[in-house]
C-alpha cells in the first residue's frame, strides 16, 4: 500500500519527467530545419496545434466535434486576406485571423454547447458544412484554388519572413507557448484552468456544483 505522503512526491517526479521530455522536444524542433524542409515542419506544428485543441475538447470535455476544421480554415482565410488584400503586417494578420475564428466559435458555441453526445456532433457537422460551402463560393476566398501568393511580410517591420528559417522561428514562437498550455492541462487535469473542460463531461449539474468554476460560465 502506498503511503499518502508519497503521492505528491510521485506526482512531482512525473511532472519533472514530462517537462524534461518537453524541453528535449523543443530542442529537437529548434535544430530540425538543418536536416528537414522548414515549410514541412511549419505545417507539422500547425496541425499539431489543431490536434491539441481537439484533444482539449474531446479528451477533457468529452465533446466530439466534426466541425473543428472550420475554425482553422476561418483563421487561415482571414489572415491571408488581411495580409494580401489589405497589406497588413504578419503579426496583425495572425491576430485578425485569431479574432475571426474566436468570433465564429462564439456563434457556434451558442448554438451547439447546449447539446451533448451525437446531437452536439451533428450540430457541429451541419455548421461546418455551412462554413465550407460559404468559403467555397465567397469571392474573397478564391474558391477551390484558395488564396494564392500570400505575402509573408515583415514581422514588426524588422524581420523579413520571406526567409524560410525566419518564418520557421516565427511559427515556433507561436507554437510552443500554446502547446505548453495544452500540455499543462494534460499534466494537471485537476488544475483550476482545466475545470471548465472536465465539467462539461457530466453536464450542467456538475458545472454548477464545481466550486472552482465561475458561475459566469453556464452551459
C-alpha positions as CSV (number, residue, x, y, z in Angstrom):
1,X,0.0,0.0,0.0
2,X,1.4,3.4,-1.0
3,X,1.8,5.9,1.8
4,X,-0.3,9.1,1.2
5,X,2.8,11.3,1.7
6,X,4.5,9.6,-1.2
7,X,1.8,10.6,-3.7
8,X,2.9,14.3,-4.0
9,X,6.5,13.1,-4.5
10,X,5.5,10.7,-7.3
11,X,3.4,13.4,-9.0
12,X,6.3,15.8,-8.8
13,X,8.6,13.2,-10.3
14,X,6.2,12.6,-13.1
15,X,5.8,16.3,-13.8
16,X,9.6,16.7,-13.9
17,X,10.0,13.9,-16.4
18,X,7.3,15.3,-18.7
19,X,8.8,18.7,-18.7
20,X,12.2,17.3,-19.4
21,X,10.7,15.4,-22.4
22,X,9.0,18.6,-23.5
23,X,12.3,20.5,-23.3
24,X,14.1,17.9,-25.4
25,X,11.3,18.1,-28.0
26,X,11.8,21.9,-28.1
27,X,15.5,21.4,-28.7
28,X,14.9,18.9,-31.5
29,X,12.5,21.2,-33.3
30,X,14.9,24.1,-32.9
31,X,17.7,22.3,-34.8
32,X,15.4,20.2,-37.1
33,X,15.5,22.7,-40.0
34,X,19.1,21.8,-40.5
35,X,18.0,18.4,-42.0
36,X,14.3,18.8,-42.7
37,X,12.5,21.2,-45.0
38,X,11.3,24.1,-42.8
39,X,8.0,24.5,-44.6
40,X,7.1,20.9,-43.9
41,X,7.9,21.4,-40.2
42,X,5.8,24.5,-40.0
43,X,2.8,22.6,-41.4
44,X,3.5,19.9,-38.8
45,X,3.4,22.4,-36.0
46,X,0.2,24.0,-37.3
47,X,-1.6,20.7,-37.4
48,X,-0.1,19.7,-34.1
49,X,-1.8,22.7,-32.5
50,X,-5.0,21.7,-34.3
51,X,-4.7,18.3,-32.6
52,X,-4.0,19.8,-29.2
53,X,-7.2,21.9,-29.5
54,X,-9.2,18.8,-30.5
55,X,-7.7,16.9,-27.5
56,X,-8.8,19.6,-25.1
57,X,-12.4,19.5,-26.5
58,X,-12.8,15.7,-26.8
59,X,-10.2,14.4,-24.2
60,X,-11.2,16.7,-21.4
61,X,-14.7,17.9,-22.3
62,X,-15.9,14.7,-23.8
63,X,-17.4,16.7,-26.7
64,X,-16.9,15.1,-30.2
65,X,-16.9,17.9,-32.8
66,X,-17.0,17.2,-36.5
67,X,-16.6,20.9,-37.2
68,X,-13.2,21.7,-35.7
69,X,-11.6,22.5,-39.1
70,X,-13.9,25.4,-39.7
71,X,-12.1,27.4,-37.1
72,X,-8.7,26.6,-38.6
73,X,-10.0,27.5,-42.1
74,X,-11.7,30.7,-41.0
75,X,-8.5,31.9,-39.3
76,X,-6.4,31.0,-42.3
77,X,-8.7,32.8,-44.8
78,X,-9.0,35.9,-42.6
79,X,-5.2,36.1,-42.0
80,X,-4.4,35.5,-45.7
81,X,-6.9,38.1,-46.9
82,X,-5.7,40.7,-44.4
83,X,-2.1,40.1,-45.5
84,X,-2.6,40.0,-49.2
85,X,-5.5,42.4,-49.9
86,X,-5.2,44.9,-47.0
87,X,-1.4,44.7,-46.8
88,X,-1.3,44.1,-43.0
89,X,1.9,43.0,-41.2
90,X,2.0,39.3,-40.3
91,X,1.5,39.9,-36.6
92,X,-1.7,41.9,-37.2
93,X,-2.9,39.4,-39.9
94,X,-2.4,36.5,-37.4
95,X,-4.2,38.4,-34.7
96,X,-7.1,39.2,-37.0
97,X,-7.4,35.6,-38.1
98,X,-7.5,34.5,-34.5
99,X,-10.2,37.1,-33.6
100,X,-12.3,36.0,-36.6
101,X,-12.1,32.3,-35.5
102,X,-12.9,33.3,-31.9
103,X,-16.0,35.2,-33.1
104,X,-17.1,32.2,-35.2
105,X,-16.6,29.9,-32.2
106,X,-18.8,32.1,-30.0
107,X,-21.6,31.8,-32.5
108,X,-21.1,28.0,-32.9
109,X,-20.9,27.6,-29.1
110,X,-24.1,29.4,-28.5
111,X,-25.9,27.0,-30.8
112,X,-24.2,23.7,-30.1
113,X,-23.0,23.7,-26.5
114,X,-26.5,23.1,-25.0
115,X,-26.4,19.6,-26.6
116,X,-24.3,16.6,-25.9
117,X,-23.3,13.3,-27.5
118,X,-24.4,12.7,-31.1
119,X,-26.6,15.8,-31.1
120,X,-23.6,18.0,-30.4
121,X,-21.6,16.2,-33.1
122,X,-24.3,16.6,-35.7
123,X,-24.8,20.3,-35.0
124,X,-21.1,21.0,-35.4
125,X,-21.1,18.9,-38.6
126,X,-24.0,20.9,-40.0
127,X,-22.4,24.2,-39.2
128,X,-19.1,23.1,-40.6
129,X,-20.8,22.2,-43.9
130,X,-22.4,25.7,-44.0
131,X,-19.0,27.3,-43.5
132,X,-17.4,25.0,-46.1
133,X,-19.9,26.0,-48.8
134,X,-19.7,29.6,-47.9
135,X,-15.9,29.5,-48.1
136,X,-16.2,27.7,-51.4
137,X,-18.4,30.3,-53.0
138,X,-17.3,33.5,-51.4
139,X,-15.4,35.7,-53.8
140,X,-12.6,36.7,-51.4
141,X,-11.6,33.1,-50.7
142,X,-10.6,32.1,-54.2
143,X,-13.0,29.2,-54.3
144,X,-11.3,25.8,-54.8
145,X,-7.9,27.4,-55.5
146,X,-7.8,29.3,-52.3
147,X,-5.9,32.5,-51.7
148,X,-2.7,32.2,-53.7
149,X,0.7,34.0,-53.3
150,X,0.1,35.4,-49.8
151,X,3.0,37.7,-48.9
152,X,4.8,36.8,-45.7
153,X,5.7,40.5,-45.0
154,X,8.0,41.8,-42.3
155,X,7.4,40.9,-38.7
156,X,7.1,44.2,-36.7
157,X,8.6,45.9,-39.7
158,X,12.0,44.5,-38.9
159,X,12.3,40.8,-39.8
160,X,11.7,39.7,-43.4
161,X,9.7,36.4,-43.2
162,X,10.3,35.6,-46.8
163,X,13.3,33.6,-45.5
164,X,12.1,30.1,-44.5
165,X,14.2,29.9,-41.4
166,X,12.9,33.2,-40.0
167,X,9.4,32.2,-40.8
168,X,10.1,28.9,-39.0
169,X,11.2,30.7,-35.9
170,X,8.0,32.9,-36.0
171,X,5.8,29.8,-36.3
172,X,7.7,28.0,-33.5
173,X,7.4,31.1,-31.2
174,X,3.6,30.8,-31.6
175,X,3.5,27.0,-31.4
176,X,5.5,26.3,-28.2
177,X,3.6,28.6,-25.7
178,X,0.3,27.2,-27.0
179,X,1.4,23.6,-26.8
180,X,2.9,24.3,-23.4
181,X,-0.5,25.5,-22.1
182,X,-2.2,22.4,-23.6
183,X,0.5,20.2,-22.1
184,X,0.0,21.8,-18.7
185,X,-3.7,20.9,-18.9
186,X,-2.8,17.3,-19.6
187,X,-0.2,17.2,-16.8
188,X,-2.5,18.9,-14.2
189,X,-6.1,18.0,-15.2
190,X,-7.4,19.0,-11.8
191,X,-6.0,22.5,-12.1
192,X,-8.5,25.4,-12.0
193,X,-7.9,26.3,-15.6
194,X,-8.8,22.7,-16.7
195,X,-12.0,22.5,-14.7
196,X,-14.3,24.1,-17.4
197,X,-13.3,21.3,-19.8
198,X,-13.7,18.5,-17.3
199,X,-17.0,19.8,-16.0
200,X,-18.7,19.5,-19.4
201,X,-18.4,15.8,-19.3
202,X,-21.2,15.5,-16.7
203,X,-23.3,18.4,-18.0
204,X,-24.8,21.4,-16.2
205,X,-25.3,19.8,-12.8
206,X,-21.6,19.1,-12.4
207,X,-20.8,22.5,-13.9
208,X,-23.0,24.3,-11.4
209,X,-21.6,22.5,-8.4
210,X,-17.9,22.6,-9.2
211,X,-16.5,25.2,-6.7
212,X,-13.5,26.1,-8.9
213,X,-15.6,27.0,-11.9
214,X,-17.1,30.5,-12.1
215,X,-20.8,30.9,-12.3
216,X,-20.3,33.1,-15.3
217,X,-19.6,30.1,-17.4
218,X,-23.1,28.5,-17.6
219,X,-24.0,25.9,-20.2
